[in-house]
């Protein structure tokens, strides 16, 4: 038995650290948090305002805790080594609370932290252990309590006023607010017309051409008014003319103008390298350059941090801790980088002193920036050990760390002012730059050269292949010329100008007027949202991924062409919350809370004082919202839309799937059944009951098993009595019942304008990405359960298990129904092809009055009642066969019924049954050959079969291969919802 127990969060991390520590240590994983607030209760003391949380062992973690207790009792020392942040400190505190009673020597439980998982860093960390930092624990606990107070007290309001299942988050709602407000800006945007005029010029005829833009008239700049900014200050578009009239006037002058160089300014411009990555910068760069979303970036970074098997090197953590807002790196790392740069590129690429970068003002600076643990692990040299996404992200981190300690790139920049002299003087300007020294851009330049070499090689091969024909030869020359351009400076960010002199005359080649319109602000993508959250001080590095994931998982936001678009429910929830909780969900106050949480972490503010200040504002707003929040469920908003069916006005209502249009002539009043016996005895009393309930016009019907055999609209009392008497004449038939219904129009239509079009081509773009477990970082897999498919950690069935799952959810907006030419056999109205929970189905357009659904029917009548048997599917997607008269008849079969008589016992049908040996036709009375069915829950014990035992069995084919449903093969990662509460 090992003498020491070390506890980390994830199995991958445990495996790596275990190799470094040796046989004297047992390294175990807690699989994330082991304690949390209860799910069925708010779990926070509010009566006396102590805000003390009630923490319990997280459901599913009991076995893990018991195992750790047993190991701790047998160990000489216990080291708590979760991640070095607030969440990690809270996990360490919860482990201490659970395990300390099991340890004889209480002083032998210590906290261990390391910023990188390398042998050197881990060994050094165990030489500098400490106690659990209670300030860090208080900061995490405060954030958790804040989120619980908001979520558990606002969410019930949303259930009551909007829809069950909705939830509110303290920080997530503010992030959603930013997205919704941006969408409103886009919708309210009015484009402004403006024109640019470009001139293509040359020093002389057939000389090198260049382009200049008109910037002024007679030395005064030209500009177009572009409204006002948020503070009311007027804004302008530079170098622009307002309309075609102004452009035509200028163009007529420029056509006869003489052109000359007025002045030339040359200067040297430096481009400085950027600091090593913080979490937000990594997420932004990975999105822009690699196309990774935030979840994918953090999942891949987690695996690079926890360790990769590098052949003879063993398991090595390739990067430092990936949740940080600091730009500093350790002196040892700086020295290693500078030595590598000097050896690889020479002294010209190395600044005299190390480059030092300032972190942002409110940075916690608890950890180093994200950097490689060793500069010697060059990306291309370790590529064979990495997956493609690991290599790409590691290379991004490695190159950013190296270039941060290199010299600036130097450009020679030339600005040329040009005069076009006609009746007045028109000012034009052009700028060109040449890379003089690449400096930190060395990696970019080498990448360009490598790409150009590949292009040249490919082009040369193509040209050689095509030289057999003259046309192909021309194509080859064209390709070779293209490859030449790829290596030239013109194809890079540089822009060369011809040699020019002050006062030199120029030739006008052509004029190019361009009409343009201002564009609305772009929708947020994940990278730009992270940038905005960071700028506004909302959230922290460890929370950005959780914030973005949560608002998508709650269906408040959808991603269309990589842009975050608010759904209708997201916009409605945001409007309600911001209107009724203006203080709590204000961006400035949310940022202020982050600063106060930092103060709790530093020990300069008590966590209870922070919560008292917050709850004072929150409680006031909560009381007002409980009485004044708008009831969206009962909304009936008048519109100018007209009913397609009866011509009445449509009203906008709210339903389970969002807003929809409904006819104002619709009524929920239920029909009245008129008993024929009392009506014959006292017609006046029966009619009085109807008239007390309904107004004219109304409908009199004679119903027979939901089919109207008599249907007449009546407009007065006499017509009502007459219609009831004639409908009653149908009474000779059995099962006839008289019904009086009010006039009602059941026309409805979707309000598609309020919903993002999730079926557009751009909405379907983007490759599906792997999902990673929030607890242990492993790639999640698709599983099937009682309620359908779901994503699960591969450690779901391990001992101890990692029970992290994400449930596949329905899309917010389904496909619009398609009208078919086929009429409903029940009522004659057109059939519609609809999109449902289990896929597409065909149903009557007269729903809910006509509930006809087209089904695939078998040729065999129901053995129980003689009705029809249809093909059905359960929640798992499995096919079964059941009577269409359910629930009156509960016959079901897991085997397909075949319309053939049994040759042995004369059973009216056979069943088709497949197993691993083949496919068989079996008599339903062959109880030995057919699998036994489990009795339904709560069902009475079935009586013994009255039919005689039969042994008929006939093989008709090979075993059938059971295909997985399509959604099991290709799950949509954007339509998933985590079932583990977000800790941030």
Residue pairs with C-beta under 8 A, 6 or more apart in sequence:
1 74
1 75
2 23
2 24
2 25
2 26
2 75
3 24
3 25
3 75
3 76
3 77
4 24
4 25
4 26
4 75
4 76
4 77
4 78
4 79
5 25
5 26
5 28
5 68
5 71
5 72
5 75
5 77
5 78
5 79
6 14
6 17
6 18
6 21
6 25
6 26
6 27
6 28
6 78
6 79
6 81
6 112
7 27
7 28
7 29
7 30
7 68
7 78
7 79
7 80
7 81
7 82
7 95
8 14
8 17
8 27
8 28
8 29
8 30
8 81
8 82
9 29
9 30
9 31
9 32
9 82
9 83
9 88
9 91
9 775
9 776
10 29
10 31
10 32
10 306
10 775
10 776
10 777
11 29
11 31
11 776
11 778
11 795
11 802
12 303
12 306
12 307
12 776
12 777
12 778
13 29
13 117
13 306
13 307
14 27
14 28
14 29
15 27
15 307
15 315
16 117
16 306
16 307
16 315
16 316
16 317
17 27
17 81
17 117
17 122
18 25
18 26
18 27
19 314
19 315
20 118
20 119
20 122
20 123
21 27
21 122
21 126
26 71
26 75
28 67
28 68
28 71
29 776
29 800
30 61
30 64
30 68
30 82
30 91
30 95
31 61
31 64
31 775
31 776
31 795
31 800
31 801
31 802
32 91
32 774
32 775
32 776
32 802
32 804
33 58
33 61
33 87
33 90
33 91
33 94
33 983
34 57
34 58
34 61
34 64
34 65
34 91
34 94
34 95
34 98
35 55
35 56
35 57
35 58
35 61
35 94
35 97
35 98
36 55
36 56
36 58
36 981
37 43
37 44
37 53
37 54
37 55
37 56
37 144
37 148
38 54
38 56
39 59
39 981
41 54
42 148
42 149
42 152
42 153
43 53
43 54
43 55
43 148
44 51
44 52
44 53
44 54
44 145
44 148
44 149
45 51
45 52
45 53
45 54
46 615
49 612
49 615
50 608
51 145
51 607
51 608
51 611
51 612
51 615
53 141
53 144
53 145
53 148
55 94
57 65
57 98
60 801
60 803
63 799
63 800
63 801
64 800
65 98
67 800
68 95
68 98
68 99
69 98
69 99
69 102
70 102
72 78
72 99
72 102
72 103
73 102
73 103
75 103
76 105
76 108
77 108
77 109
77 110
78 99
78 103
78 108
78 109
78 110
79 109
79 110
79 111
79 112
79 126
79 129
80 91
80 92
80 95
80 96
80 109
80 110
80 111
80 112
80 132
81 92
81 111
81 112
81 113
81 114
81 125
82 88
82 89
82 91
82 92
82 95
83 91
83 321
83 323
84 113
84 114
84 115
84 321
84 366
84 367
85 136
85 321
85 323
85 366
85 367
85 542
86 136
86 137
86 139
86 140
86 143
86 542
86 601
87 140
87 542
87 983
87 984
88 113
89 111
89 132
89 133
89 136
89 137
89 140
90 136
90 137
90 140
90 141
90 144
92 111
92 132
93 132
93 134
93 137
96 109
96 132
99 109
100 106
100 109
103 109
110 129
110 130
110 131
111 129
111 130
111 131
111 132
111 133
112 125
112 126
112 129
113 125
113 130
114 121
114 122
114 124
114 125
115 121
115 320
115 321
115 367
115 368
116 305
116 317
116 319
116 320
116 321
116 373
117 305
117 306
117 307
117 316
117 317
117 373
118 316
118 317
118 373
118 374
121 373
135 600
135 601
135 602
135 603
136 601
138 600
138 601
138 607
139 597
139 598
139 600
139 601
139 607
141 607
142 597
142 600
142 607
142 610
142 611
143 597
143 984
144 983
145 611
146 170
146 593
146 611
146 614
147 169
147 170
147 171
147 982
149 611
149 614
149 615
149 618
150 168
150 169
150 170
150 173
150 584
150 618
151 167
151 168
151 169
151 170
153 618
153 622
154 168
154 577
154 581
154 622
154 625
155 166
155 167
155 168
157 625
157 626
157 629
158 166
158 167
158 168
158 573
158 576
159 165
159 166
160 631
160 633
161 576
161 629
161 630
161 631
161 632
161 633
162 569
162 572
162 573
162 576
162 632
162 633
162 654
163 569
163 633
163 656
166 554
166 569
166 573
167 554
168 573
168 577
169 550
169 982
170 584
170 590
170 593
171 538
171 539
171 543
171 547
171 590
171 984
172 547
172 550
172 551
172 554
172 982
173 573
173 574
173 577
173 585
174 538
174 585
174 586
174 587
174 590
175 529
175 533
175 538
175 539
175 547
175 548
175 551
176 551
176 556
176 557
176 566
176 570
176 573
176 574
177 574
177 577
177 578
177 585
177 587
178 524
178 529
178 532
178 533
178 587
179 523
179 524
179 529
179 551
179 557
179 564
179 565
179 566
179 570
180 566
180 570
180 571
180 574
180 575
182 521
182 523
182 524
183 523
183 565
183 566
183 571
185 520
185 521
186 520
186 521
186 523
189 520
189 521
191 517
191 518
191 519
191 520
192 224
192 225
192 226
192 227
192 237
192 517
192 518
193 242
193 243
193 515
193 516
193 517
194 224
194 237
194 240
194 241
194 242
194 516
194 517
194 518
195 240
195 241
195 242
195 243
195 244
195 246
195 247
195 513
195 514
195 515
195 516
196 213
196 214
196 239
196 240
196 241
196 513
196 514
196 516
197 213
197 214
197 241
197 247
197 250
197 251
197 254
197 511
197 512
197 513
197 514
198 211
198 212
198 213
198 214
198 511
198 512
198 514
199 211
199 212
199 213
199 214
199 254
199 259
199 418
199 420
199 428
199 508
199 510
199 511
199 512
200 209
200 210
200 211
200 508
200 509
200 510
200 511
200 512
201 209
201 210
201 211
201 212
201 259
201 418
201 506
201 507
201 508
201 509
202 208
202 209
202 210
202 498
202 506
202 507
202 509
203 498
203 499
203 500
203 504
203 506
203 507
204 507
205 507
207 498
207 507
208 498
209 509
210 430
210 432
210 497
210 498
211 430
211 512
212 416
212 418
212 428
212 429
212 430
213 239
213 428
213 429
213 430
214 222
214 239
214 241
214 250
214 426
214 427
214 428
215 221
215 222
215 238
215 239
215 427
215 428
215 429
216 222
216 426
216 427
217 424
217 425
217 426
217 427
218 424
218 425
218 427
219 425
219 427
221 238
221 239
222 238
222 239
222 240
222 241
223 236
223 237
223 238
223 239
223 240
224 236
224 237
224 240
224 241
224 242
225 234
225 235
225 236
225 237
225 242
226 235
226 236
226 237
226 518
227 234
227 235
228 234
228 235
229 235
237 518
240 516
241 247
241 250
244 515
247 513
250 426
251 511
251 513
253 420
253 422
253 423
253 424
253 426
254 420
254 422
254 426
254 508
254 511
255 511
256 422
257 420
257 421
257 422
257 426
257 508
258 420
258 421
258 422
258 505
259 418
259 419
259 420
259 421
259 505
259 506
259 507
259 508
260 418
260 419
260 421
260 503
260 504
260 505
260 506
261 416
261 417
261 418
261 419
261 500
261 501
261 502
261 503
261 504
261 505
261 506
262 417
262 418
262 419
262 427
262 502
262 503
263 416
263 417
263 502
264 414
264 415
264 416
264 417
264 500
264 501
264 502
265 414
265 415
265 416
265 417
266 412
266 413
266 414
266 415
267 413
268 410
268 411
268 412
268 413
268 436
269 410
269 411
269 412
269 413
269 433
270 408
270 409
270 410
270 411
271 408
271 409
271 410
271 411
271 439
271 441
272 408
272 440
273 355
273 403
273 404
273 405
273 406
273 407
273 408
273 439
273 440
274 400
274 403
274 404
275 281
275 327
275 357
275 369
275 404
276 327
276 329
276 357
276 369
276 370
276 371
276 400
276 401
276 404
277 285
277 369
277 370
277 371
277 396
277 397
277 400
277 401
278 324
278 325
278 326
278 327
278 359
278 363
278 369
278 370
278 541
279 322
279 323
279 324
279 325
279 370
279 541
279 542
279 544
280 325
280 530
280 531
280 533
280 534
280 541
280 544
282 297
282 301
282 322
282 370
282 396
282 397
283 294
283 297
283 298
283 526
283 527
283 530
283 544
283 545
284 527
284 528
284 530
284 531
285 396
285 400
285 527
286 292
286 296
286 297
286 393
286 396
287 293
287 294
287 297
287 525
287 526
287 527
288 527
289 396
290 297
290 389
290 392
290 393
290 396
291 562
292 300
292 389
292 393
292 769
293 526
293 548
293 559
293 769
294 526
294 530
294 544
294 545
294 548
294 549
295 545
295 548
295 549
295 769
295 771
295 772
296 389
296 769
296 770
296 772
297 393
297 545
298 322
298 545
298 772
299 770
299 771
299 772
299 777
300 389
300 390
300 393
300 772
301 319
301 322
301 370
301 393
301 397
302 322
302 772
302 777
303 390
303 772
303 777
304 317
304 318
304 319
304 322
304 390
304 393
304 394
304 397
305 317
305 318
305 319
305 320
305 321
305 322
306 317
306 777
307 315
307 316
307 317
307 318
308 315
308 316
308 317
308 318
308 382
308 385
308 386
308 390
309 315
309 385
310 316
310 377
310 382
310 385
311 385
316 373
316 374
316 377
317 373
318 372
318 373
318 377
318 382
318 394
319 370
319 371
319 372
319 373
319 394
319 397
320 367
320 368
320 369
320 370
320 371
320 372
320 373
321 367
321 368
321 370
322 370
323 367
323 541
323 542
324 366
324 367
324 368
324 369
324 370
324 541
325 359
325 360
325 363
325 364
325 365
325 540
325 541
326 359
326 363
326 364
326 365
326 366
326 367
326 368
326 369
327 357
327 358
327 359
327 363
327 369
328 356
328 357
328 359
328 365
328 368
328 369
329 368
329 369
329 371
329 401
329 404
330 368
333 368
333 371
333 375
333 401
334 354
334 405
336 374
336 375
336 376
337 375
337 401
337 402
337 404
337 405
338 350
338 354
338 405
340 375
340 376
340 402
341 349
341 350
341 402
341 405
341 406
342 349
342 350
345 406
345 442
348 407
348 437
349 406
349 407
349 439
349 440
349 442
350 405
350 406
350 407
351 405
351 406
351 407
354 405
355 404
355 405
357 404
359 365
360 534
362 537
362 594
362 595
362 598
364 540
364 598
364 601
369 401
370 397
370 401
371 397
371 401
372 394
372 397
372 398
372 401
375 398
375 401
375 402
377 398
378 398
379 391
379 394
379 395
379 398
379 399
382 394
383 391
386 394
399 443
402 443
403 440
403 442
403 443
404 440
406 439
406 440
406 442
407 437
407 439
407 440
408 439
408 440
409 435
409 437
409 438
409 439
409 440
409 441
410 435
410 436
410 437
410 439
411 433
411 434
411 435
411 436
411 494
412 433
412 434
412 436
413 431
413 432
413 433
414 431
414 432
414 433
414 497
415 429
415 430
415 431
416 429
416 430
416 431
416 432
416 497
416 500
417 427
417 428
417 429
418 427
418 428
418 429
418 430
418 506
419 425
419 426
419 427
419 428
420 426
420 427
420 428
430 497
431 495
432 494
432 495
432 496
432 497
433 494
433 495
434 489
434 494
434 496
435 441
435 445
435 489
435 492
435 494
438 444
438 445
448 486
448 487
448 492
449 487
451 486
452 483
452 486
452 487
455 482
455 483
455 486
456 480
456 483
456 484
456 486
456 487
459 476
459 479
459 480
459 482
459 483
460 480
460 483
462 475
462 476
462 479
463 473
463 475
463 476
463 477
463 479
463 480
464 476
465 472
466 472
466 473
466 475
466 476
467 473
467 476
485 491
489 496
490 496
522 528
522 563
523 563
523 564
523 565
524 532
524 563
524 564
525 562
525 563
525 564
526 548
526 562
526 564
529 548
529 564
530 544
530 548
533 539
533 544
533 547
534 544
536 587
536 591
537 591
537 594
537 595
538 587
538 590
538 591
538 594
539 547
539 594
539 984
540 594
540 984
542 984
543 984
546 982
546 983
546 984
547 984
548 564
549 978
549 982
550 978
550 982
551 557
551 570
552 558
552 559
552 564
552 974
553 806
553 976
553 977
553 978
554 977
555 567
555 569
555 570
555 809
555 812
555 977
556 566
556 567
556 569
556 570
556 573
556 574
557 564
557 565
557 566
557 567
557 570
558 564
558 565
558 567
558 756
558 758
558 763
558 812
558 974
559 565
559 766
559 974
560 756
560 757
560 758
560 760
560 762
560 763
561 762
561 763
561 765
561 766
562 765
562 766
565 756
566 574
566 756
567 755
567 756
567 812
567 813
568 658
568 659
568 751
568 754
568 755
568 812
569 658
569 812
571 754
572 632
576 629
576 630
576 632
577 585
578 585
580 621
580 624
580 625
580 628
580 629
581 618
581 621
581 622
581 625
582 621
583 589
583 617
583 621
584 614
584 617
584 618
584 621
593 610
593 614
596 605
596 610
597 610
599 605
599 610
600 606
600 607
600 610
632 654
633 654
634 654
635 652
635 653
635 654
635 659
636 651
636 652
636 653
637 651
637 652
637 653
638 649
638 651
638 652
638 664
639 649
639 650
639 651
639 652
639 661
640 649
641 649
641 650
641 661
642 648
642 649
642 650
643 649
643 650
643 663
643 664
643 665
643 745
643 747
644 747
644 749
645 663
645 745
645 747
646 663
646 665
646 745
646 747
648 663
648 664
648 665
648 745
649 664
650 661
650 662
650 663
650 664
650 747
650 749
651 661
651 662
651 663
651 664
652 659
652 660
652 661
652 662
652 751
653 659
653 660
653 661
653 662
654 660
657 812
657 813
657 814
658 751
658 754
658 755
658 812
658 813
659 751
659 754
660 748
660 749
660 750
660 751
661 748
661 749
661 750
661 751
662 747
662 748
663 745
663 746
663 747
663 748
665 743
665 744
665 745
666 744
666 745
666 746
666 747
667 742
667 743
667 744
669 693
669 694
669 742
669 744
671 739
671 740
671 741
671 742
672 689
672 690
672 693
672 694
672 739
672 740
673 737
673 738
673 739
674 686
674 690
674 724
674 738
674 739
674 740
675 686
675 738
676 728
676 731
676 738
678 685
678 686
679 686
679 724
679 728
679 738
680 728
683 721
683 724
683 725
686 724
687 717
687 720
687 721
687 724
690 698
690 720
690 740
691 717
691 720
693 742
694 740
694 742
695 742
696 714
696 715
696 716
696 743
697 713
697 714
697 715
697 743
698 713
698 714
698 720
698 740
698 741
698 742
698 743
699 711
699 712
699 713
699 714
699 740
699 741
699 742
699 743
700 710
700 711
700 712
700 714
700 720
700 723
700 724
700 727
700 738
700 739
700 740
701 708
701 710
701 711
701 712
701 727
701 738
701 739
701 740
701 741
702 708
702 709
702 710
702 711
702 727
702 728
702 730
702 736
702 737
702 738
702 739
703 709
703 736
703 737
703 738
703 739
704 730
704 733
704 735
704 736
704 737
705 735
707 826
709 730
709 733
709 736
710 726
710 727
710 730
712 723
712 726
712 727
713 743
714 720
714 722
714 723
720 740
724 738
724 740
727 738
728 738
730 736
746 846
746 848
746 849
750 816
752 813
752 816
755 812
755 813
756 763
756 812
756 813
757 763
757 813
758 811
758 812
758 813
759 813
759 815
768 970
768 971
768 972
768 973
769 973
770 779
770 780
770 973
771 779
771 780
771 791
771 806
771 973
771 976
772 778
772 779
772 780
773 779
773 780
773 793
773 794
773 795
773 802
773 804
774 804
774 978
774 980
775 793
775 802
775 804
775 980
776 793
776 795
776 802
776 804
778 793
778 794
778 795
778 802
779 794
780 791
780 792
780 793
780 794
780 804
780 806
781 791
781 792
781 793
781 794
782 789
782 790
782 791
782 792
782 968
782 971
783 789
783 790
783 791
783 792
783 796
784 790
784 876
784 968
786 875
786 876
787 807
787 875
788 808
788 875
788 876
788 877
789 808
789 877
789 965
789 967
789 968
789 971
790 805
790 806
790 807
790 808
791 805
791 806
791 807
791 808
791 971
791 976
792 803
792 804
792 805
792 806
793 802
793 803
793 804
793 805
795 801
795 802
796 802
796 803
796 805
804 978
804 980
805 978
805 979
805 980
806 976
806 977
806 978
806 979
807 976
807 977
807 979
808 967
808 971
808 972
808 975
808 976
809 975
809 976
809 977
810 837
810 975
811 975
814 834
814 835
814 836
815 835
817 832
817 833
817 834
817 835
817 845
818 832
818 833
819 830
819 831
819 832
819 845
820 830
820 831
820 832
820 833
820 842
821 830
822 830
822 831
822 842
823 829
823 830
823 831
824 830
824 831
824 844
824 845
824 846
824 850
824 852
825 852
826 844
826 850
826 852
827 844
827 846
827 849
827 850
827 852
829 844
829 845
829 846
829 850
830 845
831 842
831 843
831 844
831 845
831 854
832 842
832 843
832 844
832 845
833 840
833 841
833 842
834 840
834 841
834 842
834 843
838 873
838 877
841 853
841 854
842 853
842 854
843 851
843 852
843 853
843 854
844 850
844 851
844 852
844 853
846 852
855 870
855 871
855 872
855 884
856 870
856 871
857 868
857 869
857 870
857 871
857 884
858 868
858 869
858 870
858 871
858 881
858 896
858 897
858 899
859 899
860 869
860 897
860 898
860 899
860 908
860 909
861 867
861 868
861 869
861 908
862 868
862 869
862 883
862 884
862 885
862 889
862 891
863 891
863 908
863 909
863 924
864 883
864 889
864 890
864 891
865 883
865 885
865 888
865 889
865 891
867 883
867 884
867 885
867 889
868 883
868 884
868 885
869 881
869 882
869 883
869 884
869 891
869 893
869 897
870 881
870 882
870 883
870 884
871 879
871 881
872 879
872 880
872 881
872 882
873 879
873 880
874 880
877 965
880 892
880 893
880 894
881 892
881 893
881 894
881 895
881 896
881 897
882 891
882 892
882 893
883 889
883 890
883 891
883 892
893 911
894 931
894 933
895 911
895 912
895 913
895 922
895 930
896 911
896 912
897 909
897 910
897 911
898 909
898 910
898 911
898 912
898 921
899 909
900 909
900 910
900 921
901 907
901 908
901 909
901 910
902 909
902 910
902 923
902 925
902 950
902 952
903 952
904 923
904 950
904 951
904 952
905 923
905 925
905 947
905 948
905 950
905 952
907 923
907 924
907 925
907 947
907 950
909 924
910 921
910 922
910 923
910 924
910 952
911 921
911 922
911 923
911 924
911 930
912 919
912 920
912 921
912 922
912 956
913 919
913 920
913 921
913 922
913 929
913 930
914 920
914 959
914 960
915 959
916 959
917 959
918 955
918 956
918 957
918 958
918 959
919 955
919 956
919 957
919 958
919 959
919 960
920 929
920 953
920 954
920 955
920 956
921 953
921 954
921 956
922 929
922 930
922 952
922 953
922 954
923 950
923 951
923 952
923 953
924 930
925 945
925 947
925 948
925 949
925 950
926 949
926 950
926 951
926 952
926 953
927 945
927 949
928 949
928 951
929 951
929 953
935 941
935 942
